[in-house]
């Protein structure tokens, strides 16, 4: 029963993180200009200089790091707990 609760929790956390990432992408305009994006690799344009706020970049790095560590811990726990059932 404990394994079932663990898997349901893992699925719920994964869904929440996925929806949060999708919402972030929508909010930041990741899906704007889809027609331009299809031809972008074919264009020979100079790279644009983007002025980013360092605090925002650091926050994104922390979120990415947290997500990656959570993923690897979840996989480790799934393998560890699943190995005892065999």
C-alpha positions in Angstrom: 0.0 0.0 0.0 2.9 2.3 0.8 4.2 1.9 -2.8 0.9 2.9 -4.2 0.8 6.1 -2.2 4.3 6.9 -3.2 3.6 6.4 -6.9 0.4 8.5 -6.7 2.4 11.3 -5.0 5.1 11.1 -7.5 2.6 11.3 -10.4 0.9 14.3 -8.7 4.1 16.1 -8.2 5.2 15.5 -11.8 1.9 16.8 -13.1 2.1 19.9 -11.0 5.7 20.6 -12.2 4.7 20.0 -15.8 1.8 22.3 -15.7 3.9 25.0 -13.9 6.5 24.7 -16.6 3.9 25.0 -19.3 2.3 28.0 -17.7 5.7 29.7 -17.4 6.3 29.0 -21.1 3.0 30.5 -22.0 3.5 33.5 -19.8 7.0 34.2 -21.2 5.9 34.0 -24.8 7.6 30.8 -25.7 4.8 29.9 -28.1 4.5 33.2 -29.9 5.6 33.6 -33.5 5.3 29.9 -34.4 5.5 30.7 -38.1 8.7 32.6 -37.7 10.2 29.8 -35.6 9.7 27.3 -38.4 12.0 29.3 -40.7 14.4 30.6 -38.1 17.1 28.0 -38.6 17.2 28.8 -42.3 17.9 32.5 -41.7 21.4 34.0 -41.3 20.7 36.7 -38.7 23.2 38.1 -36.2 22.4 37.0 -32.7 20.3 39.5 -30.7 21.6 40.9 -27.5 19.2 40.2 -24.7 19.3 42.2 -21.5 18.3 39.8 -18.7 18.0 40.5 -15.1 20.6 38.4 -13.2 18.2 37.7 -10.3 15.7 36.2 -12.7 18.4 34.1 -14.3 19.5 32.8 -10.9 16.0 32.0 -9.9 15.5 30.0 -13.1 18.7 28.1 -12.3 17.5 27.2 -8.8 14.2 26.0 -10.2 15.9 23.9 -12.8 18.4 22.5 -10.3 15.5 21.6 -7.8 13.6 19.9 -10.6 16.6 17.9 -11.7 17.5 16.8 -8.2 13.8 15.9 -7.5 13.7 13.8 -10.6 16.8 11.8 -9.8 15.7 11.3 -6.2 12.3 10.0 -7.4 14.0 7.6 -9.8 16.4 6.4 -7.1 13.5 5.8 -4.7 11.5 4.1 -7.3 14.3 1.7 -8.2 15.2 1.2 -4.5 11.6 0.5 -3.4 10.8 -1.5 -6.5 13.9 -3.8 -6.0 12.5 -5.0 -2.7 9.4 -6.4 -4.5 11.3 -8.8 -6.8 
